[in-house]
Amino acid sequence: MEGSGDRLGARGLVEILDGAELGASLAGAARLVLSLDPELLDIGQRSLGLALLATFAACLIGLPTGMALAFASRSGRRFSLALLSGLGALPSAVVGLAAALALAATPAGRALPPAWAVVFAQVLLVLPLVVAGACRAMTRERLLHAPALRALRVGRLFALATLAAEARPALVAAALAAFARALGTTGAALAAGGAIPQATQVIAPALALGPSAAQAASPAAFLLGLGLALAAASLALHALGAALSHRAEAPTHA
């Protein structure tokens, strides 16, 4: 794969970490993170940027789609949610392969820069999560507030805006879940754009493949630094998403 040659990770992460003093490696990883090591910072900024773009695009498409789906028939909504659940459970490598095939089928897709190919794959990966989350959130609010809105004889646009405002914490939680999924994906990014340093190398594939010999004088510390950064970001996103989900469900249990 382009950009993945001469990688220490080709030996396997166990072999890289074998023999390395854990305490020294953890201390080195902490120093790399706290000192904002240029290589770590480059990979981290790229990872956040591509994941944010993918999440933004997925939300532009998925939030309105999910909100509209909430007003479909019960049977249609259940079928759609089952389909979305299946699509969301696909291995990320399969999604990345599908994205690569779709891009390769058109001249415009073949001319797309590798970084944008990664974004496209991440959009396909997280879109089912956004649609399903928006549908569930709006369905819950519709069942809870629709009778009162009908009694008040408000217009459809006002009713939709009211329901969307009530569902806002759950919608944000769905977007955060999508962002965490995009940030942590390995297979989709590798299949669509590879792991080219300075171009498409993001945290999860870099952690899986290991740093190139030119990137890290201490590969064990570099890998642990990547792992610490990814773990911290994922835990923070999931904690925030859980808090928002709890806030969204609180009125129902009142």
Number of C-alpha atoms within 10 A of each C-alpha: 10 9 15 20 14 12 17 21 22 16 11 14 17 10 13 17 16 11 9 14 12 14 10 12 20 18 15 18 25 18 14 20 20 10 11 13 14 12 15 22 15 17 21 19 13 19 20 18 15 23 26 21 18 27 29 16 18 25 25 13 15 25 24 15 16 27 24 16 23 25 14 14 10 11 9 13 19 14 12 18 21 13 14 18 14 11 17 19 12 11 14 24 19 15 24 27 18 17 27 21 15 14 19 14 11 10 9 9 17 15 11 13 12 19 21 18 25 28 26 26 31 32 29 22 30 30 25 23 27 32 29 26 26 31 26 21 27 27 22 19 20 21 11 14 14 17 11 11 18 12 8 10 10 12 10 11 9 11 19 18 11 17 23 19 13 19 23 18 20 25 29 21 26 26 27 24 23 29 27 24 20 30 26 21 23 24 20 31 32 25 23 27 25 24 27 18 18 13 17 27 26 33 26 23 20 25 20 16 20 26 27 19 14 9 16 16 11 15 22 28 26 27 27 22 25 26 18 16 17 20 13 11 16 19 12 14 19 16 14 16 22 16 14 20 20 14 13 21 16 10 10 10 5 5
